[in-house]
Amino acid sequence: MKTQVAIIGGGPSGLLLSQLLHVQGIQSVVLERKTKDYVLGRIRAGVLEQGFVRLMEEAGCADRLHAEGFQHEGTHVSYGDEMFRIDFVEHTGTPVVVYGQTEVTRDLYEAREAADGKLEFNVENVVIYDAETGAPYVEYEVDGEARRLECDFVAGCDGFHGVSRQTIPLDVRREYEKLYPFGWLGVLSETPPVNHELIYANSERGFALCSMRNANLSRYYIQCSLSDSPEDWTDEAFWQELKRRIPKEEADKLVTGPSIEKSIAPLRSFVTEPMQWGRLFLCGDAAHIVPPTGAKGLNTAASDVHYLYHALCDYYRDGTEEGINTYSQKALSRIWKAERFSWWFSSLMHRYPDQSEFDLKMQIADLEFLRSNRAAQQAMAENYVGLPY
């Protein structure tokens, strides 16, 4: 089998790239390790930058997003019982959109299927060959049957544990990583959100986040030990702890209910350089991870897709290789800024096991500076709604 672009990974970044290329008449094949139902069963954040929304519009997949997504014009930050608001629209003229990643993925699958896009599921034993040449190809198996896909380019959208990054030789790539000494316990519940906008809470008991998926589906998180498991936390214990970490006025309004999903996620910052090797390009989690505090995971994947999509369009339309030759440089320039914001916001809001009394005082001083200083609020708003591509 032959195609122009082989895309490893059928999550939102791989699907978005495939759909955008399709709109421009560029062929692709998407190879996904799991089933479609498995991919759609993943629970992920859903705060979308306007750059991501525009890419969905270009892909012809934004109708439901516009109809069902919630525009958030700001967010709340609390410490103890103090709470203040960062107004995104006032500082940047731009809101964010809350629309679940699962729904983004569902919309993209529907678009690819409607266009008879080539999607392969249950793909195993993927090996990328000759990426450093002008004629790469991918070998893999489906249900024990060996297959070969010849292509012009390979887009590695297969996540942190995928094969794409590992294909780049160790003497070529360099990896940067920070592991955080805590995790997030997340609960999904069929309850109305406690606030119509997100609340990021710094508490002496640890971080908490009040988020939502829609008007009757809420997502809440609390900082927890990496040694914890979801089974250690009853629903009642979770709700009690969440109430202790958010301002009393919000805690008194909190509607609780049975959890319909409960999980613990570790936090890490990670970047690999470069993000390309020959005709292999890394996108999203295959190249970088951010802690979820700044809502940048899906959005950084989208910025990668933006740069790669335009580079491939330039190549096939005009024959120019400038875009593909500078992909890694352009993508990393934006990625490191998103990494910085996510690291800073995580450092501001969480309690660390080795924090001294001085460190805690500095954290509160930083929060009070953010609360009172317009320039600081503008800087946070610009980063949160998304830096330009």
Stockholm file with secondary structure:
# STOCKHOLM 1.0

chainA/1-389         MKTQVAIIGGGPSGLLLSQLLHVQGIQSVVLERKTKDYVLGRIRAGVLEQGFVRLMEEAGCADRLHAEGFQHEGTHVSYGDEMFRIDFVEHTGTPVVVYGQTEVTRDLYEAREAADGKLEFNVENVVIYDAETGAPYVEYEVDGEARRLECDFVAGCDGFHGVSRQTIPLDVRREYEKLYPFGWLGVLSETPPVNHELIYANSERGFALCSMRNANLSRYYIQCSLSDSPEDWTDEAFWQELKRRIPKEEADKLVTGPSIEKSIAPLRSFVTEPMQWGRLFLCGDAAHIVPPTGAKGLNTAASDVHYLYHALCDYYRDGTEEGINTYSQKALSRIWKAERFSWWFSSLMHRYPDQSEFDLKMQIADLEFLRSNRAAQQAMAENYVGLPY
#=GR chainA/1-389 SS CBCSEEEECCSHHHHHHHHHHHHTTCCEEEECSSCHHHHHTCCCCCEECHHHHHHHHHTTCCHHHHHHCEEECEEEEEETTEEEEEEHHHHHSCCEEECCHHHHHHHHHHHHHHTTCEEECSEEEEEEECTTSSSCEEEEEETTEEEEEECSEEEECSCTTSHHHHHSCTTTCEEEEEEEEEEEEEEEESSCCSSSSCEEEECTTCCEEEEEEETTEEEEEEEECTTCCGGGCCHHHHHHHHHHHSCHHHHTTCCCCCEEEEEEEEEEEEEEECSEETTEEECGGGTEECCGGGSCHHHHHHHHHHHHHHHHHHHHHHCCCHHHHTHHHHHHHHHHHHHHHHHHHHHHHCCCTTCCHHHHHHHHHHHHHHHHCHHHHHHHHHHHHCCCC
#=GC SS_cons         CBCSEEEECCSHHHHHHHHHHHHTTCCEEEECSSCHHHHHTCCCCCEECHHHHHHHHHTTCCHHHHHHCEEECEEEEEETTEEEEEEHHHHHSCCEEECCHHHHHHHHHHHHHHTTCEEECSEEEEEEECTTSSSCEEEEEETTEEEEEECSEEEECSCTTSHHHHHSCTTTCEEEEEEEEEEEEEEEESSCCSSSSCEEEECTTCCEEEEEEETTEEEEEEEECTTCCGGGCCHHHHHHHHHHHSCHHHHTTCCCCCEEEEEEEEEEEEEEECSEETTEEECGGGTEECCGGGSCHHHHHHHHHHHHHHHHHHHHHHCCCHHHHTHHHHHHHHHHHHHHHHHHHHHHHCCCTTCCHHHHHHHHHHHHHHHHCHHHHHHHHHHHHCCCC
//
